[in-house]
């Protein structure tokens, strides 16, 4: 197996994981904001 190809695969996997974790953080922040808005409203 070509080492360069493995690197590419790893990078795409890492990017996917990062996107997932960013999305989770955003979802948690949104939930928090919605809860606070409901309390205020």
Backbone as JSON, one array per atom type, in Angstrom:
{
  "sequence": "XXXXXXXXXXXXXXXXXXXXXXXXXXXXXXXXXXXXXXXXX",
  "N": [[0.84, -1.21, 0.0], [0.46, 2.24, -0.75], [2.09, 4.77, 1.02], [1.36, 7.47, 0.84], [-1.27, 7.4, -0.02], [-2.51, 6.28, 2.2], [-2.18, 8.32, 4.04], [-3.85, 10.3, 2.94], [-6.35, 9.06, 3.22], [-6.51, 8.92, 6.01], [-6.54, 11.62, 6.64], [-9.0, 12.43, 5.53], [-10.73, 10.94, 7.1], [-10.21, 12.04, 9.62], [-11.05, 14.66, 9.2], [-13.78, 14.22, 8.77], [-14.54, 13.29, 11.31], [-13.99, 15.58, 12.81], [-15.84, 17.38, 11.73], [-18.17, 16.15, 12.59], [-17.91, 16.37, 15.39], [-17.87, 19.14, 15.68], [-20.42, 19.7, 14.83], [-21.9, 18.46, 16.85], [-21.23, 20.08, 19.03], [-22.33, 22.51, 18.22], [-25.03, 21.78, 18.17], [-25.49, 21.28, 20.86], [-25.08, 23.85, 21.89], [-27.16, 25.2, 20.64], [-29.39, 23.91, 21.77], [-29.09, 24.76, 24.41], [-29.44, 27.53, 24.1], [-32.07, 27.6, 23.16], [-33.47, 26.55, 25.36], [-32.98, 28.59, 27.23], [-34.26, 30.73, 25.98], [-36.9, 29.86, 26.02], [-37.39, 29.89, 28.75], [-37.17, 32.62, 29.24], [-39.16, 33.61, 27.58]],
  "CA": [[0.0, 0.0, 0.0], [1.21, 3.48, -0.87], [1.95, 5.59, 2.25], [0.66, 8.73, 0.55], [-2.71, 7.1, -0.07], [-2.96, 6.08, 3.58], [-2.26, 9.65, 4.65], [-5.07, 10.94, 2.43], [-7.49, 8.41, 3.87], [-6.52, 9.33, 7.41], [-6.96, 13.03, 6.69], [-10.44, 12.55, 5.29], [-11.39, 10.4, 8.29], [-10.07, 13.03, 10.7], [-11.93, 15.79, 8.85], [-15.16, 13.79, 9.03], [-14.74, 13.27, 12.76], [-14.0, 16.96, 13.28], [-17.13, 17.95, 11.36], [-19.17, 15.56, 13.49], [-17.79, 16.93, 16.74], [-18.29, 20.54, 15.6], [-21.87, 19.68, 14.74], [-22.4, 18.13, 18.19], [-21.07, 21.26, 19.87], [-23.34, 23.47, 17.78], [-26.34, 21.3, 18.59], [-25.58, 21.51, 22.31], [-25.24, 25.29, 22.11], [-28.51, 25.56, 20.22], [-30.3, 23.42, 22.81], [-28.93, 25.64, 25.55], [-30.06, 28.82, 23.76], [-33.52, 27.4, 23.07], [-33.96, 26.42, 26.73], [-32.96, 29.91, 27.86], [-35.3, 31.54, 25.34], [-38.19, 29.38, 26.52], [-37.5, 30.39, 30.13], [-37.4, 34.06, 29.17], [-40.43, 33.88, 26.89]],
  "C": [[0.88, 1.26, 0.0], [1.01, 4.35, 0.37], [1.2, 6.9, 2.03], [-0.85, 8.53, 0.53], [-3.27, 6.93, 1.35], [-3.12, 7.43, 4.27], [-3.54, 10.35, 4.22], [-6.3, 10.38, 3.13], [-7.61, 8.87, 5.31], [-7.02, 10.76, 7.53], [-8.45, 13.17, 6.48], [-11.21, 12.02, 6.5], [-11.36, 11.42, 9.42], [-11.0, 14.21, 10.43], [-13.38, 15.44, 9.13], [-15.46, 13.82, 10.52], [-14.83, 14.68, 13.32], [-15.34, 17.61, 12.96], [-18.22, 17.44, 12.28], [-19.11, 16.22, 14.85], [-18.2, 18.4, 16.74], [-19.82, 20.61, 15.59], [-22.48, 19.39, 16.1], [-22.34, 19.35, 19.09], [-22.12, 22.29, 19.51], [-24.72, 23.06, 18.25], [-26.52, 21.56, 20.08], [-25.79, 22.99, 22.61], [-26.65, 25.72, 21.74], [-29.54, 25.12, 21.26], [-30.29, 24.35, 24.02], [-29.64, 26.98, 25.31], [-31.58, 28.68, 23.74], [-34.12, 27.3, 24.48], [-34.04, 27.79, 27.41], [-34.04, 30.82, 27.28], [-36.68, 31.15, 25.86], [-38.43, 29.9, 27.94], [-37.87, 31.87, 30.1], [-38.77, 34.37, 28.59], [-41.57, 33.33, 27.69]]
}
